[in-house]
């Protein structure tokens, strides 16, 4: 099992080391746009861009000290409840 909280802290450290200390949500938005653009390219390129989106989101969680695993588990449970019966 992947420890998303550990990865979020590591992603945040890497982002800070790279000088990406501005608005983390602008960075996430930029990566989402790149993923959209990769939609019609090679599958590996789309996978790489989606990985960037996830890493940026995890970095944001690390930046704000969030327990992202707990939040994801909660949201998944909520999403299951929204499935029409």
ROKOL-39522 format. One line per 8 residues: number of its first residue (from 1); for each residue x, y, z of N, C-alpha, C, O. Coordinates in steps of 0.1 Angstrom, whole numbers, plus 5000, padded with zeros to 4 digits. Layout:
! residues N
NUM) X:Y:Z:X:Y:Z:X:Y:Z:X:Y:Z; ... $
END
This chain:
! residues 85
1) 5008:4988:5000:5000:5000:5000:5009:5012:5000:5019:5013:5007; 5005:5022:4992:5013:5035:4991:5008:5044:5003:4997:5045:5006; 5018:5050:5009:5015:5059:5020:5014:5073:5014:5024:5080:5012; 5002:5077:5012:5000:5090:5005:5004:5102:5014:5008:5112:5009; 5003:5101:5027:5007:5112:5036:5022:5113:5035:5027:5125:5035; 5030:5102:5034:5044:5103:5033:5047:5110:5019:5056:5119:5019; 5041:5105:5009:5044:5111:4996:5040:5126:4995:5047:5133:4989; 5029:5130:5002:5025:5144:5002:5036:5152:5008:5039:5163:5003 $
9) 5042:5147:5019:5053:5155:5026:5065:5156:5016:5071:5166:5015; 5069:5144:5010:5080:5144:5001:5078:5153:4989:5087:5161:4985; 5066:5153:4983:5062:5161:4972:5063:5176:4976:5068:5184:4968; 5059:5179:4988:5060:5193:4992:5075:5198:4994:5078:5209:4990; 5083:5189:4999:5098:5192:5001:5104:5194:4987:5112:5204:4985; 5101:5186:4977:5106:5187:4964:5101:5200:4957:5109:5207:4951; 5089:5203:4959:5083:5215:4953:5090:5228:4959:5094:5237:4951; 5092:5228:4972:5099:5239:4978:5114:5240:4973:5119:5251:4970 $
17) 5120:5228:4972:5134:5228:4967:5135:5233:4952:5146:5239:4948; 5125:5231:4945:5124:5236:4931:5120:5250:4930:5118:5256:4919; 5117:5256:4941:5112:5270:4941:5097:5272:4938:5093:5283:4934; 5090:5261:4939:5075:5262:4936:5068:5265:4949:5061:5257:4954; 5070:5277:4953:5064:5281:4966:5052:5291:4965:5047:5296:4975; 5048:5294:4952:5037:5303:4950:5024:5296:4953:5023:5287:4961; 5014:5301:4946:5001:5295:4947:5000:5281:4942:5001:5279:4930; 4999:5272:4952:4999:5257:4948:4987:5254:4939:4988:5244:4931 $
25) 4976:5261:4940:4964:5257:4933:4966:5262:4918:4960:5256:4909; 4973:5272:4916:4976:5276:4902:4985:5266:4895:4983:5263:4883; 4994:5260:4903:5002:5249:4897:4994:5237:4894:4996:5231:4884; 4985:5234:4903:4976:5222:4901:4968:5225:4888:4966:5216:4879; 4962:5237:4887:4954:5240:4875:4962:5239:4862:4957:5235:4852; 4974:5244:4863:4983:5243:4851:4986:5228:4847:4986:5225:4835; 4987:5220:4857:4990:5206:4854:4977:5199:4848:4977:5190:4840; 4965:5203:4853:4953:5198:4848:4951:5202:4833:4947:5194:4825 $
33) 4955:5214:4830:4954:5219:4816:4964:5210:4807:4960:5206:4796; 4976:5207:4812:4985:5199:4805:4979:5185:4803:4981:5179:4792; 4972:5180:4813:4966:5166:4812:4955:5167:4801:4954:5157:4793; 4947:5177:4801:4937:5179:4791:4943:5179:4777:4938:5172:4768; 4954:5186:4775:4961:5187:4762:4967:5173:4758:4967:5170:4747; 4971:5165:4768:4977:5152:4766:4966:5141:4763:4969:5130:4759; 4954:5145:4765:4943:5135:4763:4943:5129:4749:4940:5117:4747; 4947:5136:4739:4947:5131:4725:4961:5127:4721:4963:5125:4709 $
41) 4971:5126:4730:4984:5121:4726:4986:5107:4730:4976:5100:4732; 4998:5103:4732:5001:5089:4736:4996:5086:4750:4996:5095:4759; 4991:5074:4753:4986:5070:4766:4996:5073:4777:4993:5077:4788; 5009:5070:4774:5019:5073:4784:5020:5087:4788:5023:5091:4799; 5019:5096:4778:5019:5110:4781:5008:5115:4790:5010:5123:4799; 4996:5110:4787:4984:5113:4795:4987:5108:4810:4984:5115:4819; 4992:5096:4811:4995:5090:4824:5005:5099:4832:5003:5101:4844; 5015:5103:4825:5025:5112:4831:5019:5125:4835:5022:5130:4846 $
49) 5010:5131:4827:5004:5144:4831:4994:5142:4843:4993:5150:4851; 4987:5131:4843:4978:5128:4854:4986:5126:4867:4982:5130:4878; 4998:5119:4865:5007:5118:4877:5011:5131:4882:5012:5133:4894; 5014:5141:4873:5018:5154:4878:5006:5161:4885:5009:5167:4895; 4994:5159:4880:4982:5165:4887:4982:5159:4902:4980:5166:4911; 4983:5146:4903:4982:5139:4916:4993:5144:4925:4991:5147:4937; 5005:5144:4920:5017:5149:4927:5015:5163:4932:5018:5166:4944; 5010:5172:4924:5007:5186:4928:4997:5186:4939:4998:5194:4948 $
57) 4986:5178:4938:4976:5178:4948:4982:5173:4961:4979:5178:4972; 4990:5162:4960:4996:5157:4972:5006:5167:4978:5007:5168:4991; 5013:5175:4970:5022:5185:4975:5014:5196:4982:5018:5201:4993; 5002:5200:4977:4993:5209:4984:4989:5204:4997:4989:5212:5007; 4986:5191:4998:4982:5185:5011:4993:5186:5021:4991:5189:5032; 5005:5183:5016:5017:5184:5024:5020:5198:5029:5024:5200:5040; 5018:5207:5020:5020:5221:5023:5011:5226:5034:5015:5234:5043; 4999:5221:5034:4989:5225:5044:4988:5216:5056:4980:5217:5065 $
65) 4997:5205:5056:4997:5196:5067:4984:5187:5069:4980:5184:5080; 4978:5184:5057:4966:5177:5057:4968:5162:5058:4978:5157:5053; 4959:5154:5064:4959:5140:5064:4951:5136:5051:4939:5134:5052; 4958:5135:5040:4951:5133:5027:4945:5119:5026:4935:5117:5019; 4952:5109:5032:4946:5095:5032:4932:5095:5039:4923:5089:5033; 4931:5101:5050:4918:5101:5057:4908:5109:5049:4896:5104:5048; 4912:5120:5042:4902:5127:5034:4898:5119:5022:4886:5120:5018; 4907:5112:5016:4903:5104:5004:4894:5093:5008:4884:5090:5001 $
73) 4897:5086:5019:4888:5075:5024:4874:5081:5027:4864:5075:5023; 4873:5092:5033:4860:5099:5036:4853:5102:5023:4841:5099:5022; 4860:5108:5014:4853:5112:5001:4849:5100:4993:4838:5100:4986; 4857:5089:4993:4853:5077:4986:4840:5071:4992:4831:5067:4985; 4839:5071:5005:4827:5067:5012:4815:5075:5008:4804:5070:5006; 4817:5089:5008:4806:5098:5004:4802:5095:4989:4790:5096:4986; 4812:5093:4980:4809:5090:4966:4801:5078:4964:4792:5077:4956; 4804:5067:4972:4796:5055:4971:4782:5057:4975:4773:5052:4969 $
81) 4780:5065:4985:4766:5068:4990:4758:5076:4980:4746:5076:4980; 4765:5083:4970:4758:5090:4960:4754:5082:4948:4748:5087:4938; 4758:5069:4948:4754:5061:4936:4739:5059:4937:4734:5054:4947; 4732:5062:4926:4718:5060:4925:4714:5045:4928:4721:5036:4923; 4704:5043:4935:4699:5029:4938:4688:5025:4928:4683:5014:4929 $
END
